Amino acid sequence: MAVLAVGLTIGVAPVIGDGLNRQAEPNGTVIVKTVPATEAQVAASGVGSASATTAASRKLKSKEKPVYIESRITDSAAPIFTEEGRGTFVGIKCPSGSIAISGGVLTSFINLLISSSAPNNPITGKYTPRMWWLTVTNANIDGEGGTLAWRGLVNCISPVKLRTS
């Protein structure tokens, strides 16, 4: 009985991870061009529920300016492609005078996973106020592999005055 208990303990020991985790292989930094997003594109991305360009609703005091949120999306004529089993990262830049506050991915595929979405460069970790970085992995979840297309979306807020401390 003791031999059986030892054999089961060794034979069914938990395995952590799948052995497939590996360091990212960046293809170089890509900063993609954007256009203003429509309300439908913003709604489809799930990034925000505000209209594509909207003034923040609040009472303005004499010295305060309205704050605007503008959603921008990558060009549909040149979607971003991610190969099966690989990852892609891109930077989406906000117009001058605004900063990036959120971002996301617009796609019709479940095989694309957002592994990072932040204003920090995924390689250097450097904070970039006007740039939103999206890192997407093509994981082939449903067995329908291949290279897949997606578009990036960023929400920009302006006018903004950044403080340094």
N, C-alpha and C positions, 0 to 999 in steps of 0.2 A: 504494500500500500504506500509506503514511504517513497519507493522508486516511482510509482505512478504520480504522486503529488509533485515530486521534483521535476519529472518529465513534463507535466502539464504546465508548471510554473515557467519553465524555460521555453516550451513550445508556444505558449500563448502570451508571451511578454508583449507589452504594447510597443508599437512602432510609431515614432513621432516623425511627421513629415512624410513626403512621398519620394524623397531623394532627387526630385526634379528642380528644387530651388537652386537658383544660380544667380550670379551677379548680372545686372543689366548690361547689355551691349549697346550703348548709345551710338546712333548713326551721325551724331553731330547735332548741334542746336538748330532747331527750325522755328522761325517766327513767321506765322502765317498771316495773310491779309484778311481783313474782316469787312463786313458791311453791316449797316443797322439791321437788327433782327425785327421781324414782324411779331405781333402779339401771338399769332398762332405758333410760331417757332419757339417763342419763349415758353408758352404753355406746354408744348410737346416735350421740351427738354426737362421740365420739372425743376428748373433752377430757381425761378421766381414767379410770383403771380401778378406782378405789377405790369402795366403796359410797357411797350418798348421804350418809350420816353415819357417820364412822368415827374411832376413836381411833387415833392414831399408835402403832405397836407399838414400844415400847422400854421398858427398865427405868426405873422412876421412882425418883429419889432423893427423900429426905425433903421437900425444898422444891419439887420440880418438879411441875407440874400436867400432866395429859394435854392433848394438842393435838387438836382436832377439825377435820375438814374436812367442810363441808356444801356440797352442790351445790344451786343454786337455778336455776329456769327461769322464763322469762316465761309469763304466763297464756295457756293454749291458747284461751280464749274471746276473746282480743283479740290475734291474731298481728300481727306487724310486717309492713307491706307495702312493697315497693320497686318503683317503676315501671321499665319497660324503659328502658335507657340512662341511668339515674340511680342515685344512691347514697343510702343512708340511714344515719344513725348514731344509736345509742341508748346510754344509760348504764344499767347494771344494778347496783343497790346491794346490798351485803352488809348483814346485820343489825348493829346496834350491838355493839361489842366484837370485831368480826372484820375482817379485811382481805381484799381480792380478790387471789387468786394466779394465776388463769388463767380463761379464758373461751372460748366458741365459739358456733357457730351450729348449730341443728338444723333441717334442711330436706330435702325430697325432690327438690329441683331442682338441676341442674348449672349453671344459668345464674347462680346467685348466687355471687359471689366475695367472700371476706373480704379487704378491702384493709387493714384495721387491726384489731388486737385487743390492747389494752393498758390499763394503769391510768392512762393519760394522756389528757386531753381532746383529741380530734382537731383542734379549732380553736385552742385556746389553748396546748396542750402541757402544761398544768398537771397535776401528779401528784395523783391523788385516791385515797387508800389504800382507801377502802370501795367505790369505784366501778370497774367494769370497762366499758370503752368498746368497742363493736363497730361497725365501719364496713363495710357490705355494698354491693356494686355489682351491679346486674342487667345482665349483659353480653350476654345473648341469644347464647350460644355455639352452640346447636343449631338455631337458626332458629325455635324455638317461642316467640315473644315474648309480651309481656304483663306485667301486674303480678303479682309473686310474693310468697308469704307465707313467713315464717320465724319462728323463736323463738330467743331468746338464752339462753345458759347461763353461769353464773359459779360458780367454786369459791371458797369463803370459808374461811379458817382462823381459829380462835379457841382459847383466849384469846390475845391478842397485845398486847404492849407495844411500841409504836414508839419507837425511839430517834431523837433529832435530834442531828446533829453540827454 
